[in-house]
Amino acid sequence: MVLARCTASGQCLKHRPKVVVGGNGVSGQAFVDNRAFREYVGKTFKATVLDMESAAVAHVAYANSKPFIAFRSLSDLAGGGDGENEIEVFSRLASDNSAAVVKAFLKALP
């Protein structure tokens, strides 16, 4: 599917976002905006994404014997971008793209 690249105000990502299925993600209790920590997590856990929520939701689902799937959309580069963190600029774009992927997933279910 084609994901949006620009915000409503015209700020655009350098590259078109894409859907990635699978891979390793790391979830923790803190917002990460630190290049060295992001690189450490990538090297140590082979993680390609960091977030603050998925593990907590997965744990609750597991504890209650409920199936769980995470759809994550990245709004910043966890300290990997040039200059100031991009979350304020791209959080809405990430949310809209994530919602589009979830809707497409649900539509594809039998």
Helices and strands as residue ranges (DSSP letters): E 24-27, H 35-45, E 47-51, H 54-63, H 87-108
